[in-house]
Amino acid sequence: MKRIFFIFLLVASSINYLNAATFSTGIVFFKGDWKGLLNEAKKQHKLIFLDFYTDWCAPCKRMDAEIFPDKNVGAVYNQLFVSYKVNAEKGNGIELAKKFSIKAYPTWIFLDETGSVIFRADDYMSAVKFIDLGKRVATQKNAVNSLAHFEKEFEKGNRESGFLKSYIIKRSSMKLKNSELLNLYINSLPDDQIKTADELVFLAKNIGYGNSDAVKLILSNLKLLNENQLKEITRPMIAMLTNEFAEARKEKKLVEEENALQNIELLVPSMNEEQVNNVNRYKVLFYTERKDSEKLKVAGSSIASKLMLIPDDLINRKNQEFYDEVMAPFLSGKEDSTKIPGFSEESKRMKKNFAAGIASGLYMVAEAYYKTLEPTDRALNDSLLWAERAHALTPNEATLKLRENIKAKIGS
């Protein structure tokens, strides 16, 4: 009797879900766990749509307020997909975000009913574009070059280097980790072939965010690359290594942090000014933790001295340019700001976006000096100037408090 009752509940639940999906005015999101989601997709023979979001993500809130409730969007997505919302910073969402290498929000992952990735996209989209995205994804379900096709070949034992290379490229297009595949690919080729400029560039461009044998191989053979090739590999390698740095920092693994910084340092000669500035920011964070005041001052002054040279008229012009660009679709009537939660407050911050970026850099360095340097260190006088500039650009309690704390430490 209990079993019959249990089966009845399952059937009733499915009917309720199907009815809601059929008659809702927007996307109906499946309520349940991951296993239940996969079972539901198989039962309905539908693809899966995953919405990765966070509580603080403004574009996520816009999608929730404007796009997901749209009846035209719901009509398409409820027909084609079993949809599921995933908070990437809570519960099982943390592991799912790692599984699918989620680095930006919102990110949408489209899966087949077995859980294989078909497509991914991110950022805010209009209803028309979002509907078009869903329809395009649906046509890729049985594509010959689909990720599912590669996964089946891999499961059958295909380890041929050409296949592995194509599989890696496919996963990279989905922004998925390639660590295991890169290791297998490296082992599938002789040393004299893998240590060539073309192969090193290929490995770097597909490095992803996971550590692998490819990292050491690339960094130990930089001399084989010409200037253009070095520039080509620098951005993906920095992205991977800074992710390693961030993960180690989160887990308070100082040795791994230092290793990541040392590896990043090898790429400095091929970096542009913006990349070098970002590296110096990581150094400030690391040397503050290590209480290494001398190295901190080298990295910190490099950042702050450049920021202090930016004139007010340039800051004002950049603030206005950013504000005009963001507001253009609303002023033209293409988009409705009243549908965006918290838009009024957000628009005020937009007016000082460039100034806020400068203030943030000055604040970070000034705070690091305050935490690390001895009261007698004259460099604290520089940090006071930086804190004052940060407060002038973005007056708030944090910048004011830092300014006063530095004053008290100096004794002025």
Buried (B, 14 or more C-beta within 10 A) or exposed (E): EEEEEEEEEEEEBBEEBBEBBEEBEBBBBBEEEBEBBBBBBBBBEBBBBBBBBBEEBEBBBBBBEBBBBBEBBBBBBBEBBBBBBBBBBEEEBBEBBBBBBBBEBBBBBBBBBEBBBBBBBBEBBBBEEBBEBBEEBBEBBEEEEBBBBBBEBBEEEEEEBEBBBBBBBBBBBBBBBBBEBBEBBBEBBEEEEBBEEEBBBBBBBBBBBBBBBBBEBBBEBBEBBEEEBBEBBBBBBBBBBBBBBBBBBEEEBEEBBBBBBEBBEBBEEBBEEEBBBBBBBBBBBBBBBBEBBEEBBEBBBBBBEBBBEBEEEEBEEBBEEBBEEBBEEBEEEEBEEEEBEEBEEEBEEBBBBBBBBBBBBBBBBBBBBBEBBEEEBEBBEBBBBBBBBBBBBBEEEBBBEBBEBBBEBBEE
